[in-house]
Amino acid sequence: MAGLGKDKVTTLLLTTPPYLIGTIVVLINAWHADKTGERYLHIALPPIIAIASFVIALSTTKFAARYA
Protein backbone atom coordinates (compact mmCIF):
# COMPACT_ATOMS: atom_id res chain seq x y z
CA MET A 1 0.00 0.00 0.00
CA ALA A 2 2.83 2.40 0.72
CA GLY A 3 3.93 2.07 -2.91
CA LEU A 4 0.69 3.71 -4.02
CA GLY A 5 2.04 7.14 -3.08
CA LYS A 6 -0.30 8.11 -0.23
CA ASP A 7 0.54 9.48 3.22
CA LYS A 8 0.71 7.27 6.33
CA VAL A 9 -2.84 7.83 7.61
CA THR A 10 -4.42 7.33 4.19
CA THR A 11 -2.31 4.21 3.68
CA LEU A 12 -3.54 2.76 6.98
CA LEU A 13 -7.14 3.55 6.07
CA LEU A 14 -6.70 1.99 2.62
CA THR A 15 -5.53 -1.31 4.12
CA THR A 16 -8.81 -1.85 5.98
CA PRO A 17 -11.32 -2.52 3.13
CA PRO A 18 -9.31 -5.30 1.43
CA TYR A 19 -9.01 -7.22 4.70
CA LEU A 20 -12.71 -6.80 5.49
CA ILE A 21 -13.77 -7.84 2.00
CA GLY A 22 -11.30 -10.73 2.05
CA THR A 23 -12.69 -11.99 5.35
CA ILE A 24 -16.25 -11.83 4.06
CA VAL A 25 -15.32 -13.61 0.80
CA VAL A 26 -13.50 -16.40 2.67
CA LEU A 27 -16.48 -16.95 4.96
CA ILE A 28 -18.93 -17.01 2.03
CA ASN A 29 -16.65 -19.39 0.12
CA ALA A 30 -16.43 -21.75 3.09
CA TRP A 31 -20.18 -21.57 3.72
CA HIS A 32 -20.99 -22.29 0.07
CA ALA A 33 -18.50 -25.17 -0.10
CA ASP A 34 -20.05 -26.70 3.00
CA LYS A 35 -23.60 -26.17 1.74
CA THR A 36 -22.99 -27.71 -1.69
CA GLY A 37 -20.55 -30.39 -0.54
CA GLU A 38 -18.36 -29.49 -3.51
CA ARG A 39 -14.75 -28.66 -2.71
CA TYR A 40 -12.70 -28.63 -5.92
CA LEU A 41 -13.69 -25.22 -7.32
CA HIS A 42 -13.78 -23.69 -3.84
CA ILE A 43 -10.14 -24.69 -3.39
CA ALA A 44 -8.87 -24.16 -6.95
CA LEU A 45 -10.55 -20.89 -7.90
CA PRO A 46 -9.29 -18.50 -5.16
CA PRO A 47 -5.57 -19.01 -5.98
CA ILE A 48 -6.30 -18.49 -9.68
CA ILE A 49 -8.09 -15.22 -8.92
CA ALA A 50 -5.24 -14.17 -6.61
CA ILE A 51 -2.60 -14.85 -9.28
CA ALA A 52 -4.57 -12.84 -11.85
CA SER A 53 -4.90 -9.99 -9.33
CA PHE A 54 -1.16 -10.00 -8.59
CA VAL A 55 -0.37 -9.90 -12.31
CA ILE A 56 -2.67 -6.90 -12.77
CA ALA A 57 -1.15 -5.14 -9.75
CA LEU A 58 2.39 -5.73 -11.01
CA SER A 59 1.71 -4.74 -14.59
CA THR A 60 0.21 -1.30 -14.02
CA THR A 61 0.96 1.89 -12.16
CA LYS A 62 -2.64 3.15 -12.04
CA PHE A 63 -3.95 3.58 -8.49
CA ALA A 64 -7.42 2.09 -9.08
CA ALA A 65 -6.15 -1.05 -10.81
CA ARG A 66 -3.46 -1.68 -8.19
CA TYR A 67 -5.86 -1.11 -5.30
CA ALA A 68 -8.60 -3.30 -6.74
MDTraj code that builds the backbone (N, CA, C; nanometers):
import mdtraj as md
import numpy as np

residues = "MET ALA GLY LEU GLY LYS ASP LYS VAL THR THR LEU LEU LEU THR THR PRO PRO TYR LEU ILE GLY THR ILE VAL VAL LEU ILE ASN ALA TRP HIS ALA ASP LYS THR GLY GLU ARG TYR LEU HIS ILE ALA LEU PRO PRO ILE ILE ALA ILE ALA SER PHE VAL ILE ALA LEU SER THR THR LYS PHE ALA ALA ARG TYR ALA".split()
xyz = np.array([
    [0.0814, -0.1188, 0.0000],
    [0.0000, 0.0000, 0.0000],
    [0.0860, 0.1255, 0.0000],
    [0.1986, 0.1210, 0.0665],
    [0.2831, 0.2399, 0.0720],
    [0.3349, 0.2774, -0.0663],
    [0.3461, 0.1815, -0.1552],
    [0.3927, 0.2072, -0.2912],
    [0.2910, 0.2799, -0.3765],
    [0.1712, 0.3015, -0.3259],
    [0.0689, 0.3712, -0.4022],
    [0.0840, 0.5231, -0.3943],
    [0.1758, 0.5715, -0.3113],
    [0.2044, 0.7139, -0.3076],
    [0.1141, 0.7957, -0.2180],
    [0.0581, 0.7375, -0.1156],
    [-0.0298, 0.8106, -0.0231],
    [0.0442, 0.8341, 0.1088],
    [-0.0088, 0.9241, 0.1922],
    [0.0539, 0.9480, 0.3218],
    [0.0226, 0.8335, 0.4189],
    [0.0808, 0.8393, 0.5386],
    [0.0708, 0.7270, 0.6326],
    [-0.0722, 0.6995, 0.6790],
    [-0.1470, 0.8026, 0.7113],
    [-0.2840, 0.7829, 0.7614],
    [-0.3723, 0.7259, 0.6509],
    [-0.3622, 0.7822, 0.5319],
    [-0.4419, 0.7328, 0.4194],
    [-0.4041, 0.5885, 0.3871],
    [-0.2753, 0.5571, 0.3932],
    [-0.2306, 0.4207, 0.3677],
    [-0.2915, 0.3236, 0.4685],
    [-0.2935, 0.3617, 0.5958],
    [-0.3536, 0.2759, 0.6977],
    [-0.5030, 0.2585, 0.6741],
    [-0.5713, 0.3649, 0.6347],
    [-0.7145, 0.3546, 0.6068],
    [-0.7417, 0.2723, 0.4815],
    [-0.6515, 0.2764, 0.3848],
    [-0.6696, 0.1993, 0.2615],
    [-0.6463, 0.0496, 0.2823],
    [-0.5763, 0.0116, 0.3884],
    [-0.5533, -0.1312, 0.4123],
    [-0.6749, -0.2004, 0.4733],
    [-0.7658, -0.1255, 0.5316],
    [-0.8814, -0.1854, 0.5983],
    [-0.9806, -0.2531, 0.5041],
    [-1.0308, -0.1878, 0.3985],
    [-1.1321, -0.2519, 0.3131],
    [-1.0888, -0.3852, 0.2502],
    [-0.9660, -0.3987, 0.1996],
    [-0.9309, -0.5297, 0.1429],
    [-0.9372, -0.6439, 0.2440],
    [-0.8953, -0.6166, 0.3682],
    [-0.9014, -0.7215, 0.4697],
    [-1.0449, -0.7544, 0.5079],
    [-1.1299, -0.6546, 0.5185],
    [-1.2708, -0.6799, 0.5492],
    [-1.3395, -0.7567, 0.4371],
    [-1.3173, -0.7146, 0.3143],
    [-1.3768, -0.7835, 0.2000],
    [-1.3219, -0.9250, 0.1892],
    [-1.1904, -0.9399, 0.2104],
    [-1.1299, -1.0733, 0.2052],
    [-1.1879, -1.1676, 0.3093],
    [-1.2100, -1.1170, 0.4296],
    [-1.2692, -1.1992, 0.5350],
    [-1.4104, -1.2427, 0.4981],
    [-1.4880, -1.1502, 0.4460],
    [-1.6254, -1.1828, 0.4059],
    [-1.6257, -1.2853, 0.2925],
    [-1.5384, -1.2679, 0.1945],
    [-1.5323, -1.3607, 0.0802],
    [-1.4904, -1.5000, 0.1258],
    [-1.3938, -1.5086, 0.2167],
    [-1.3498, -1.6396, 0.2669],
    [-1.4633, -1.7099, 0.3408],
    [-1.5368, -1.6345, 0.4223],
    [-1.6480, -1.6948, 0.4959],
    [-1.7591, -1.7411, 0.4014],
    [-1.7905, -1.6605, 0.3011],
    [-1.8926, -1.7007, 0.2032],
    [-1.8468, -1.8226, 0.1248],
    [-1.7194, -1.8244, 0.0860],
    [-1.6654, -1.9386, 0.0122],
    [-1.6742, -2.0666, 0.0956],
    [-1.6374, -2.0583, 0.2218],
    [-1.6433, -2.1755, 0.3094],
    [-1.7872, -2.2197, 0.3318],
    [-1.8774, -2.1242, 0.3527],
    [-2.0181, -2.1574, 0.3717],
    [-2.0756, -2.2248, 0.2480],
    [-2.0449, -2.1707, 0.1299],
    [-2.0991, -2.2286, 0.0067],
    [-2.0398, -2.3670, -0.0199],
    [-1.9121, -2.3853, 0.0078],
    [-1.8504, -2.5169, -0.0104],
    [-1.9143, -2.6195, 0.0827],
    [-1.9423, -2.5789, 0.2049],
    [-2.0053, -2.6699, 0.3000],
    [-2.1494, -2.6997, 0.2600],
    [-2.2205, -2.5992, 0.2120],
    [-2.3604, -2.6171, 0.1742],
    [-2.3741, -2.7093, 0.0534],
    [-2.2880, -2.6921, -0.0464],
    [-2.2985, -2.7707, -0.1690],
    [-2.2251, -2.9044, -0.1591],
    [-2.1326, -2.9163, -0.0655],
    [-2.0546, -3.0392, -0.0540],
    [-1.9499, -3.0524, -0.1636],
    [-1.9306, -2.9495, -0.2403],
    [-1.8357, -2.9487, -0.3510],
    [-1.7123, -2.8709, -0.3068],
    [-1.5959, -2.9293, -0.3229],
    [-1.4753, -2.8664, -0.2710],
    [-1.3783, -2.8211, -0.3799],
    [-1.3750, -2.8864, -0.4936],
    [-1.2703, -2.8627, -0.5918],
    [-1.2623, -2.7166, -0.6355],
    [-1.3728, -2.6604, -0.6850],
    [-1.3687, -2.5219, -0.7319],
    [-1.3479, -2.4234, -0.6174],
    [-1.3949, -2.4581, -0.4989],
    [-1.3777, -2.3694, -0.3839],
    [-1.2325, -2.3666, -0.3366],
    [-1.1561, -2.4665, -0.3728],
    [-1.0140, -2.4693, -0.3393],
    [-0.9304, -2.4173, -0.4559],
    [-0.9674, -2.4503, -0.5785],
    [-0.8865, -2.4162, -0.6951],
    [-0.9076, -2.2729, -0.7442],
    [-1.0256, -2.2195, -0.7329],
    [-1.0553, -2.0887, -0.7901],
    [-0.9919, -1.9700, -0.7160],
    [-0.9909, -1.9648, -0.5835],
    [-0.9291, -1.8497, -0.5157],
    [-0.7819, -1.8259, -0.5505],
    [-0.6950, -1.9285, -0.5577],
    [-0.5572, -1.9007, -0.5983],
    [-0.5459, -1.8496, -0.7418],
    [-0.6325, -1.8968, -0.8296],
    [-0.6301, -1.8490, -0.9683],
    [-0.6673, -1.7019, -0.9730],
    [-0.7689, -1.6624, -0.8982],
    [-0.8090, -1.5215, -0.8917],
    [-0.6972, -1.4377, -0.8294],
    [-0.6323, -1.4907, -0.7262],
    [-0.5237, -1.4172, -0.6611],
    [-0.4065, -1.3967, -0.7566],
    [-0.3702, -1.4982, -0.8323],
    [-0.2604, -1.4854, -0.9278],
    [-0.2941, -1.3809, -1.0336],
    [-0.4160, -1.3840, -1.0863],
    [-0.4568, -1.2845, -1.1852],
    [-0.4520, -1.1439, -1.1249],
    [-0.4937, -1.1300, -0.9994],
    [-0.4902, -0.9990, -0.9331],
    [-0.3475, -0.9495, -0.9141],
    [-0.2561, -1.0390, -0.8755],
    [-0.1162, -1.0002, -0.8593],
    [-0.0546, -0.9576, -0.9920],
    [-0.0883, -1.0269, -1.0994],
    [-0.0368, -0.9904, -1.2314],
    [-0.0857, -0.8510, -1.2705],
    [-0.2125, -0.8229, -1.2464],
    [-0.2667, -0.6899, -1.2768],
    [-0.1971, -0.5837, -1.1920],
    [-0.1789, -0.6110, -1.0646],
    [-0.1149, -0.5140, -0.9754],
    [0.0300, -0.4873, -1.0154],
    [0.0997, -0.5897, -1.0620],
    [0.2395, -0.5733, -1.1009],
    [0.2555, -0.5086, -1.2376],
    [0.1555, -0.5205, -1.3220],
    [0.1710, -0.4744, -1.4595],
    [0.1217, -0.3324, -1.4841],
    [0.0719, -0.2656, -1.3826],
    [0.0208, -0.1303, -1.4024],
    [0.0673, -0.0382, -1.2906],
    [0.0641, 0.0902, -1.3186],
    [0.0958, 0.1891, -1.2161],
    [-0.0259, 0.2723, -1.1783],
    [-0.1402, 0.2430, -1.2349],
    [-0.2643, 0.3149, -1.2044],
    [-0.3108, 0.2790, -1.0628],
    [-0.3523, 0.3803, -0.9871],
    [-0.3950, 0.3580, -0.8487],
    [-0.5139, 0.2641, -0.8392],
    [-0.6183, 0.2886, -0.9175],
    [-0.7419, 0.2089, -0.9078],
    [-0.7170, 0.0626, -0.9396],
    [-0.6412, 0.0352, -1.0429],
    [-0.6146, -0.1050, -1.0812],
    [-0.5296, -0.1743, -0.9757],
    [-0.4309, -0.1067, -0.9214],
    [-0.3456, -0.1682, -0.8190],
    [-0.4210, -0.1891, -0.6886],
    [-0.5098, -0.0976, -0.6552],
    [-0.5857, -0.1108, -0.5305],
    [-0.6917, -0.2198, -0.5406],
    [-0.7561, -0.2301, -0.6554],
    [-0.8601, -0.3305, -0.6739],
    [-0.7995, -0.4679, -0.6777],
])
top = md.Topology()
chain = top.add_chain()
for i, resn in enumerate(residues, 1):
    res = top.add_residue(resn, chain, resSeq=i)
    for name in ("N", "CA", "C"):
        top.add_atom(name, md.element.get_by_symbol(name[0]), res)
traj = md.Trajectory(xyz[None], top)
